[in-house]
Amino acid sequence: MTEQFSGVASVFLPIPRAVAFADASMQHLPLGLYDPKHPALAILTAVTQSLESL
C-alpha cells in the first residue's frame, strides 16, 4: 500500500486495536492522559500533525 500510494498521499501505520481506547473512554479521558506511553499515540500524533499541515 505504501508503494502504491506514497506519491499521492501520506500512508500511516495502522492504528492497533487496544483495550486502552475503551478504558480511557470509560474514564472520560483522552488516551494521551489515560496512558501517555501507549504505542498508538505515536501513530495518532503523526496523523494529527499531517492533518494540521494541510
All heavy atoms as TSV, in Angstrom:
chain	resi	resn	atom	element	x	y	z
A	1	MET	N	N	0.828	-1.178	0.000
A	1	MET	CA	C	0.000	0.000	0.000
A	1	MET	C	C	0.879	1.251	0.000
A	1	MET	O	O	0.589	2.202	-0.725
A	1	MET	CB	C	-0.930	-0.005	1.214
A	1	MET	CG	C	-1.905	1.128	1.184
A	1	MET	SD	S	-3.000	1.157	2.589
A	1	MET	CE	C	-4.225	0.003	2.061
A	2	THR	N	N	1.922	1.236	0.808
A	2	THR	CA	C	2.811	2.386	0.863
A	2	THR	C	C	3.434	2.664	-0.495
A	2	THR	O	O	3.509	3.811	-0.929
A	2	THR	CB	C	3.916	2.154	1.918
A	2	THR	OG1	O	3.286	1.929	3.186
A	2	THR	CG2	C	4.816	3.356	2.042
A	3	GLU	N	N	3.868	1.621	-1.186
A	3	GLU	CA	C	4.478	1.795	-2.501
A	3	GLU	C	C	3.485	2.370	-3.505
A	3	GLU	O	O	3.850	3.201	-4.330
A	3	GLU	CB	C	5.018	0.463	-3.006
A	3	GLU	CG	C	6.203	-0.055	-2.232
A	3	GLU	CD	C	6.617	-1.446	-2.684
A	3	GLU	OE1	O	6.121	-1.933	-3.710
A	3	GLU	OE2	O	7.444	-2.045	-1.982
A	4	GLN	N	N	2.246	1.943	-3.446
A	4	GLN	CA	C	1.245	2.376	-4.420
A	4	GLN	C	C	0.754	3.800	-4.177
A	4	GLN	O	O	0.479	4.520	-5.126
A	4	GLN	CB	C	0.045	1.431	-4.404
A	4	GLN	CG	C	0.369	0.051	-4.915
A	4	GLN	CD	C	-0.830	-0.876	-4.810
A	4	GLN	OE1	O	-1.824	-0.561	-4.180
A	4	GLN	NE2	N	-0.722	-2.040	-5.429
A	5	PHE	N	N	0.631	4.204	-2.935
A	5	PHE	CA	C	0.004	5.483	-2.639
A	5	PHE	C	C	0.944	6.556	-2.108
A	5	PHE	O	O	0.525	7.687	-1.898
A	5	PHE	CB	C	-1.135	5.285	-1.631
A	5	PHE	CG	C	-2.263	4.479	-2.177
A	5	PHE	CD1	C	-2.527	3.217	-1.695
A	5	PHE	CD2	C	-3.061	4.981	-3.188
A	5	PHE	CE1	C	-3.572	2.464	-2.204
A	5	PHE	CE2	C	-4.110	4.240	-3.704
A	5	PHE	CZ	C	-4.365	2.978	-3.213
A	6	SER	N	N	2.204	6.252	-1.865
A	6	SER	CA	C	3.099	7.226	-1.249
A	6	SER	C	C	3.272	8.479	-2.101
A	6	SER	O	O	3.517	9.559	-1.573
A	6	SER	CB	C	4.453	6.594	-0.937
A	6	SER	OG	O	5.079	6.186	-2.139
A	7	GLY	N	N	3.149	8.370	-3.421
A	7	GLY	CA	C	3.258	9.542	-4.276
A	7	GLY	C	C	2.001	10.387	-4.305
A	7	GLY	O	O	2.021	11.551	-4.709
A	8	VAL	N	N	0.900	9.838	-3.851
A	8	VAL	CA	C	-0.392	10.517	-3.914
A	8	VAL	C	C	-0.785	11.114	-2.561
A	8	VAL	O	O	-1.286	12.230	-2.486
A	8	VAL	CB	C	-1.492	9.531	-4.375
A	8	VAL	CG1	C	-2.839	10.208	-4.416
A	8	VAL	CG2	C	-1.140	8.938	-5.715
A	9	ALA	N	N	-0.552	10.377	-1.501
A	9	ALA	CA	C	-0.984	10.808	-0.173
A	9	ALA	C	C	-0.102	10.166	0.888
A	9	ALA	O	O	0.625	9.220	0.615
A	9	ALA	CB	C	-2.438	10.415	0.058
A	10	SER	N	N	-0.203	10.681	2.090
A	10	SER	CA	C	0.530	10.092	3.206
A	10	SER	C	C	-0.083	8.744	3.570
A	10	SER	O	O	-1.307	8.608	3.591
A	10	SER	CB	C	0.468	11.003	4.430
A	10	SER	OG	O	1.046	12.240	4.149
A	11	VAL	N	N	0.771	7.786	3.847
A	11	VAL	CA	C	0.313	6.467	4.282
A	11	VAL	C	C	0.865	6.255	5.683
A	11	VAL	O	O	2.069	6.355	5.908
A	11	VAL	CB	C	0.799	5.356	3.328
A	11	VAL	CG1	C	0.354	3.995	3.829
A	11	VAL	CG2	C	0.297	5.605	1.915
A	12	PHE	N	N	-0.009	5.979	6.619
A	12	PHE	CA	C	0.378	5.813	8.016
A	12	PHE	C	C	0.288	4.359	8.421
A	12	PHE	O	O	-0.411	3.563	7.802
A	12	PHE	CB	C	-0.533	6.650	8.920
A	12	PHE	CG	C	-0.505	8.116	8.584
A	12	PHE	CD1	C	-1.500	8.688	7.816
A	12	PHE	CD2	C	0.532	8.914	9.025
A	12	PHE	CE1	C	-1.474	10.025	7.493
A	12	PHE	CE2	C	0.575	10.256	8.714
A	12	PHE	CZ	C	-0.430	10.814	7.941
A	13	LEU	N	N	0.981	4.041	9.492
A	13	LEU	CA	C	0.873	2.704	10.064
A	13	LEU	C	C	-0.552	2.505	10.572
A	13	LEU	O	O	-1.222	3.472	10.957
A	13	LEU	CB	C	1.853	2.548	11.229
A	13	LEU	CG	C	3.327	2.595	10.878
A	13	LEU	CD1	C	4.173	2.614	12.154
A	13	LEU	CD2	C	3.696	1.399	10.029
A	14	PRO	N	N	-1.035	1.282	10.577
A	14	PRO	CA	C	-2.382	1.055	11.107
A	14	PRO	C	C	-2.432	1.317	12.615
A	14	PRO	O	O	-1.462	1.077	13.332
A	14	PRO	CB	C	-2.656	-0.417	10.791
A	14	PRO	CG	C	-1.330	-1.023	10.537
A	14	PRO	CD	C	-0.413	0.064	10.087
A	15	ILE	N	N	-3.551	1.815	13.065
A	15	ILE	CA	C	-3.744	2.040	14.497
A	15	ILE	C	C	-4.140	0.702	15.107
A	15	ILE	O	O	-5.141	0.103	14.706
A	15	ILE	CB	C	-4.825	3.099	14.749
A	15	ILE	CG1	C	-4.385	4.425	14.130
A	15	ILE	CG2	C	-5.101	3.256	16.238
A	15	ILE	CD1	C	-5.446	5.484	14.111
A	16	PRO	N	N	-3.356	0.218	16.066
A	16	PRO	CA	C	-3.644	-1.110	16.619
A	16	PRO	C	C	-4.914	-1.116	17.468
A	16	PRO	O	O	-5.278	-0.116	18.073
A	16	PRO	CB	C	-2.416	-1.395	17.488
A	16	PRO	CG	C	-1.889	-0.054	17.851
A	16	PRO	CD	C	-2.212	0.853	16.697
A	17	ARG	N	N	-5.559	-2.257	17.480
A	17	ARG	CA	C	-6.700	-2.430	18.384
A	17	ARG	C	C	-6.145	-2.563	19.796
A	17	ARG	O	O	-5.162	-3.258	20.022
A	17	ARG	CB	C	-7.471	-3.696	18.039
A	17	ARG	CG	C	-8.185	-3.606	16.739
A	17	ARG	CD	C	-8.933	-4.887	16.484
A	17	ARG	NE	N	-9.573	-4.838	15.184
A	17	ARG	CZ	C	-10.775	-5.278	14.950
A	17	ARG	NH1	N	-11.471	-5.843	15.905
A	17	ARG	NH2	N	-11.288	-5.184	13.749
A	18	ALA	N	N	-6.789	-1.897	20.723
A	18	ALA	CA	C	-6.311	-1.952	22.098
A	18	ALA	C	C	-7.462	-1.696	23.059
A	18	ALA	O	O	-8.325	-0.852	22.794
A	18	ALA	CB	C	-5.205	-0.919	22.321
A	19	VAL	N	N	-7.445	-2.390	24.154
A	19	VAL	CA	C	-8.443	-2.207	25.207
A	19	VAL	C	C	-8.286	-0.823	25.834
A	19	VAL	O	O	-9.247	-0.264	26.359
A	19	VAL	CB	C	-8.296	-3.315	26.269
A	19	VAL	CG1	C	-9.217	-3.099	27.442
A	19	VAL	CG2	C	-8.549	-4.667	25.639
A	20	ALA	N	N	-7.091	-0.257	25.724
A	20	ALA	CA	C	-6.831	1.049	26.337
A	20	ALA	C	C	-7.751	2.134	25.794
A	20	ALA	O	O	-8.095	3.073	26.513
A	20	ALA	CB	C	-5.374	1.443	26.128
A	21	PHE	N	N	-8.186	2.034	24.537
A	21	PHE	CA	C	-9.116	3.018	23.988
A	21	PHE	C	C	-10.439	2.987	24.764
A	21	PHE	O	O	-10.974	4.028	25.137
A	21	PHE	CB	C	-9.375	2.761	22.503
A	21	PHE	CG	C	-8.195	3.060	21.618
A	21	PHE	CD1	C	-7.510	2.031	21.006
A	21	PHE	CD2	C	-7.795	4.357	21.383
A	21	PHE	CE1	C	-6.437	2.293	20.178
A	21	PHE	CE2	C	-6.718	4.636	20.567
A	21	PHE	CZ	C	-6.036	3.600	19.956
A	22	ALA	N	N	-10.965	1.814	24.984
A	22	ALA	CA	C	-12.219	1.675	25.729
A	22	ALA	C	C	-12.037	2.066	27.190
A	22	ALA	O	O	-12.902	2.728	27.777
A	22	ALA	CB	C	-12.742	0.240	25.634
A	23	ASP	N	N	-10.913	1.673	27.772
A	23	ASP	CA	C	-10.647	2.021	29.171
A	23	ASP	C	C	-10.562	3.531	29.357
A	23	ASP	O	O	-11.100	4.083	30.321
A	23	ASP	CB	C	-9.365	1.352	29.651
A	23	ASP	CG	C	-9.480	-0.161	29.734
A	23	ASP	OD1	O	-10.613	-0.677	29.737
A	23	ASP	OD2	O	-8.427	-0.832	29.787
A	24	ALA	N	N	-9.873	4.202	28.436
A	24	ALA	CA	C	-9.757	5.656	28.515
A	24	ALA	C	C	-11.137	6.303	28.360
A	24	ALA	O	O	-11.461	7.255	29.078
A	24	ALA	CB	C	-8.801	6.163	27.443
A	25	SER	N	N	-11.937	5.778	27.456
A	25	SER	CA	C	-13.281	6.307	27.248
A	25	SER	C	C	-14.135	6.145	28.505
A	25	SER	O	O	-14.885	7.051	28.873
A	25	SER	CB	C	-13.934	5.600	26.069
A	25	SER	OG	O	-15.242	6.061	25.874
A	26	MET	N	N	-14.009	5.010	29.158
A	26	MET	CA	C	-14.772	4.768	30.386
A	26	MET	C	C	-14.381	5.750	31.490
A	26	MET	O	O	-15.197	6.104	32.342
A	26	MET	CB	C	-14.557	3.333	30.879
A	26	MET	CG	C	-15.128	2.283	29.963
A	26	MET	SD	S	-16.892	2.129	30.096
A	26	MET	CE	C	-17.042	1.413	31.703
A	27	GLN	N	N	-13.129	6.192	31.468
A	27	GLN	CA	C	-12.643	7.148	32.468
A	27	GLN	C	C	-12.860	8.601	32.011
A	27	GLN	O	O	-12.457	9.533	32.708
A	27	GLN	CB	C	-11.151	6.913	32.725
A	27	GLN	CG	C	-10.837	5.570	33.339
A	27	GLN	CD	C	-11.431	5.420	34.721
A	27	GLN	OE1	O	-11.395	6.351	35.522
A	27	GLN	NE2	N	-11.982	4.252	35.008
A	28	HIS	N	N	-13.452	8.770	30.813
A	28	HIS	CA	C	-13.701	10.093	30.231
A	28	HIS	C	C	-12.399	10.875	30.050
A	28	HIS	O	O	-12.327	12.072	30.340
A	28	HIS	CB	C	-14.695	10.902	31.079
A	28	HIS	CG	C	-16.004	10.216	31.258
A	28	HIS	ND1	N	-16.947	10.153	30.246
A	28	HIS	CD2	C	-16.525	9.540	32.309
A	28	HIS	CE1	C	-17.994	9.479	30.690
A	28	HIS	NE2	N	-17.769	9.089	31.937
A	29	LEU	N	N	-11.380	10.164	29.577
A	29	LEU	CA	C	-10.073	10.765	29.340
A	29	LEU	C	C	-9.597	10.454	27.935
A	29	LEU	O	O	-9.876	9.381	27.412
A	29	LEU	CB	C	-9.036	10.204	30.329
A	29	LEU	CG	C	-9.196	10.550	31.793
A	29	LEU	CD1	C	-8.226	9.743	32.632
A	29	LEU	CD2	C	-8.958	12.035	31.992
A	30	PRO	N	N	-8.843	11.372	27.332
A	30	PRO	CA	C	-8.197	11.017	26.072
A	30	PRO	C	C	-7.093	10.000	26.347
A	30	PRO	O	O	-6.546	9.940	27.454
A	30	PRO	CB	C	-7.627	12.340	25.564
A	30	PRO	CG	C	-7.585	13.236	26.740
A	30	PRO	CD	C	-8.613	12.742	27.721
A	31	LEU	N	N	-6.777	9.218	25.348
A	31	LEU	CA	C	-5.764	8.173	25.530
A	31	LEU	C	C	-4.442	8.752	26.012
A	31	LEU	O	O	-3.757	8.150	26.830
A	31	LEU	CB	C	-5.563	7.393	24.227
A	31	LEU	CG	C	-4.588	6.231	24.294
A	31	LEU	CD1	C	-5.063	5.169	25.291
A	31	LEU	CD2	C	-4.393	5.628	22.918
A	32	GLY	N	N	-4.085	9.933	25.545
A	32	GLY	CA	C	-2.818	10.549	25.934
A	32	GLY	C	C	-2.717	10.850	27.416
A	32	GLY	O	O	-1.628	10.848	27.977
A	33	LEU	N	N	-3.842	11.103	28.056
A	33	LEU	CA	C	-3.833	11.322	29.505
A	33	LEU	C	C	-3.998	10.015	30.268
A	33	LEU	O	O	-3.445	9.845	31.347
A	33	LEU	CB	C	-4.939	12.294	29.914
A	33	LEU	CG	C	-4.772	13.740	29.456
A	33	LEU	CD1	C	-5.976	14.568	29.884
A	33	LEU	CD2	C	-3.491	14.325	30.004
A	34	TYR	N	N	-4.779	9.117	29.708
A	34	TYR	CA	C	-5.017	7.827	30.367
A	34	TYR	C	C	-3.749	6.974	30.387
A	34	TYR	O	O	-3.413	6.378	31.406
A	34	TYR	CB	C	-6.152	7.091	29.661
A	34	TYR	CG	C	-6.441	5.741	30.251
A	34	TYR	CD1	C	-7.148	5.626	31.446
A	34	TYR	CD2	C	-6.003	4.577	29.632
A	34	TYR	CE1	C	-7.412	4.385	32.000
A	34	TYR	CE2	C	-6.266	3.337	30.180
A	34	TYR	CZ	C	-6.967	3.245	31.358
A	34	TYR	OH	O	-7.215	2.013	31.908
A	35	ASP	N	N	-3.062	6.914	29.251
A	35	ASP	CA	C	-1.838	6.095	29.138
A	35	ASP	C	C	-0.856	6.829	28.220
A	35	ASP	O	O	-0.791	6.559	27.027
A	35	ASP	CB	C	-2.178	4.720	28.566
A	35	ASP	CG	C	-1.002	3.766	28.555
A	35	ASP	OD1	O	0.103	4.172	28.957
A	35	ASP	OD2	O	-1.194	2.616	28.134
A	36	PRO	N	N	-0.092	7.776	28.761
A	36	PRO	CA	C	0.774	8.615	27.945
A	36	PRO	C	C	1.866	7.865	27.179
A	36	PRO	O	O	2.439	8.410	26.245
A	36	PRO	CB	C	1.414	9.579	28.941
A	36	PRO	CG	C	0.701	9.407	30.217
A	36	PRO	CD	C	-0.071	8.139	30.164
A	37	LYS	N	N	2.125	6.636	27.543
A	37	LYS	CA	C	3.172	5.861	26.860
A	37	LYS	C	C	2.607	4.789	25.927
A	37	LYS	O	O	3.333	3.930	25.459
A	37	LYS	CB	C	4.094	5.222	27.890
A	37	LYS	CG	C	4.862	6.251	28.695
A	37	LYS	CD	C	5.832	5.628	29.652
A	37	LYS	CE	C	6.531	6.721	30.437
A	37	LYS	NZ	N	7.538	6.186	31.315
A	38	HIS	N	N	1.324	4.863	25.624
A	38	HIS	CA	C	0.706	3.864	24.760
A	38	HIS	C	C	1.295	3.975	23.356
A	38	HIS	O	O	1.450	5.066	22.817
A	38	HIS	CB	C	-0.814	4.056	24.712
A	38	HIS	CG	C	-1.532	2.889	24.140
A	38	HIS	ND1	N	-1.625	2.672	22.788
A	38	HIS	CD2	C	-2.155	1.853	24.735
A	38	HIS	CE1	C	-2.285	1.559	22.572
A	38	HIS	NE2	N	-2.627	1.039	23.749
A	39	PRO	N	N	1.655	2.854	22.724
A	39	PRO	CA	C	2.288	2.892	21.408
A	39	PRO	C	C	1.430	3.483	20.292
A	39	PRO	O	O	1.954	4.016	19.317
A	39	PRO	CB	C	2.614	1.422	21.109
A	39	PRO	CG	C	2.049	0.613	22.204
A	39	PRO	CD	C	1.564	1.520	23.278
A	40	ALA	N	N	0.125	3.450	20.428
A	40	ALA	CA	C	-0.749	4.016	19.395
A	40	ALA	C	C	-0.636	5.536	19.328
A	40	ALA	O	O	-0.941	6.138	18.297
A	40	ALA	CB	C	-2.193	3.617	19.648
A	41	LEU	N	N	-0.183	6.161	20.391
A	41	LEU	CA	C	-0.089	7.619	20.408
A	41	LEU	C	C	0.895	8.144	19.373
A	41	LEU	O	O	0.670	9.216	18.799
A	41	LEU	CB	C	0.295	8.111	21.803
A	41	LEU	CG	C	-0.806	7.993	22.848
A	41	LEU	CD1	C	-0.295	8.381	24.223
A	41	LEU	CD2	C	-2.005	8.821	22.461
A	42	ALA	N	N	1.962	7.419	19.109
A	42	ALA	CA	C	2.928	7.863	18.098
A	42	ALA	C	C	2.272	7.913	16.719
A	42	ALA	O	O	2.476	8.861	15.953
A	42	ALA	CB	C	4.142	6.941	18.087
A	43	ILE	N	N	1.461	6.923	16.407
A	43	ILE	CA	C	0.769	6.883	15.117
A	43	ILE	C	C	-0.276	7.998	15.053
A	43	ILE	O	O	-0.376	8.714	14.053
A	43	ILE	CB	C	0.117	5.507	14.893
A	43	ILE	CG1	C	1.178	4.420	14.899
A	43	ILE	CG2	C	-0.688	5.487	13.600
A	43	ILE	CD1	C	0.628	3.015	15.002
A	44	LEU	N	N	-1.046	8.147	16.113
A	44	LEU	CA	C	-2.071	9.184	16.145
A	44	LEU	C	C	-1.462	10.586	16.059
A	44	LEU	O	O	-2.023	11.481	15.415
A	44	LEU	CB	C	-2.925	9.039	17.406
A	44	LEU	CG	C	-3.774	7.772	17.459
A	44	LEU	CD1	C	-4.383	7.601	18.845
A	44	LEU	CD2	C	-4.844	7.799	16.400
A	45	THR	N	N	-0.317	10.777	16.672
A	45	THR	CA	C	0.378	12.059	16.594
A	45	THR	C	C	0.826	12.347	15.172
A	45	THR	O	O	0.690	13.472	14.681
A	45	THR	CB	C	1.581	12.077	17.554
A	45	THR	OG1	O	1.110	11.889	18.891
A	45	THR	CG2	C	2.348	13.392	17.469
A	46	ALA	N	N	1.337	11.346	14.486
A	46	ALA	CA	C	1.759	11.523	13.090
A	46	ALA	C	C	0.577	11.894	12.204
A	46	ALA	O	O	0.685	12.783	11.349
A	46	ALA	CB	C	2.433	10.255	12.581
A	47	VAL	N	N	-0.555	11.251	12.408
A	47	VAL	CA	C	-1.760	11.567	11.628
A	47	VAL	C	C	-2.213	12.997	11.927
A	47	VAL	O	O	-2.525	13.773	11.015
A	47	VAL	CB	C	-2.893	10.558	11.923
A	47	VAL	CG1	C	-4.192	10.992	11.277
A	47	VAL	CG2	C	-2.491	9.169	11.464
A	48	THR	N	N	-2.215	13.371	13.189
A	48	THR	CA	C	-2.635	14.707	13.595
A	48	THR	C	C	-1.739	15.775	12.991
A	48	THR	O	O	-2.212	16.779	12.457
A	48	THR	CB	C	-2.631	14.825	15.130
A	48	THR	OG1	O	-3.492	13.840	15.673
A	48	THR	CG2	C	-3.074	16.197	15.586
A	49	GLN	N	N	-0.441	15.568	13.058
A	49	GLN	CA	C	0.493	16.548	12.504
A	49	GLN	C	C	0.316	16.684	10.993
A	49	GLN	O	O	0.413	17.788	10.445
A	49	GLN	CB	C	1.921	16.172	12.850
A	49	GLN	CG	C	2.232	16.361	14.316
A	49	GLN	CD	C	3.604	15.846	14.708
A	49	GLN	OE1	O	4.246	15.122	13.966
A	49	GLN	NE2	N	4.040	16.223	15.898
A	50	SER	N	N	0.039	15.592	10.328
A	50	SER	CA	C	-0.186	15.633	8.895
A	50	SER	C	C	-1.451	16.429	8.565
A	50	SER	O	O	-1.463	17.234	7.636
A	50	SER	CB	C	-0.307	14.219	8.333
A	50	SER	OG	O	-0.583	14.241	6.965
A	51	LEU	N	N	-2.499	16.232	9.342
A	51	LEU	CA	C	-3.748	16.969	9.118
A	51	LEU	C	C	-3.583	18.457	9.427
A	51	LEU	O	O	-4.127	19.300	8.735
A	51	LEU	CB	C	-4.873	16.382	9.979
A	51	LEU	CG	C	-5.369	15.004	9.555
A	51	LEU	CD1	C	-6.332	14.453	10.603
A	51	LEU	CD2	C	-6.022	15.060	8.189
A	52	GLU	N	N	-2.805	18.770	10.461
A	52	GLU	CA	C	-2.589	20.166	10.806
A	52	GLU	C	C	-1.817	20.923	9.736
A	52	GLU	O	O	-1.972	22.119	9.575
A	52	GLU	CB	C	-1.855	20.274	12.142
A	52	GLU	CG	C	-2.722	19.951	13.333
A	52	GLU	CD	C	-1.958	20.007	14.643
A	52	GLU	OE1	O	-0.708	19.991	14.626
A	52	GLU	OE2	O	-2.632	20.059	15.691
A	53	SER	N	N	-0.984	20.213	8.994
A	53	SER	CA	C	-0.172	20.869	7.966
A	53	SER	C	C	-0.948	21.125	6.673
A	53	SER	O	O	-0.424	21.757	5.759
A	53	SER	CB	C	1.077	20.035	7.673
A	53	SER	OG	O	0.724	18.835	7.014
A	54	LEU	N	N	-2.175	20.631	6.586
A	54	LEU	CA	C	-2.980	20.880	5.395
A	54	LEU	C	C	-3.375	22.292	5.368
A	54	LEU	O	O	-3.762	23.133	5.191
A	54	LEU	CB	C	-4.212	19.964	5.344
A	54	LEU	CG	C	-3.912	18.488	5.200
A	54	LEU	CD1	C	-5.212	17.693	5.260
A	54	LEU	CD2	C	-3.227	18.206	3.871
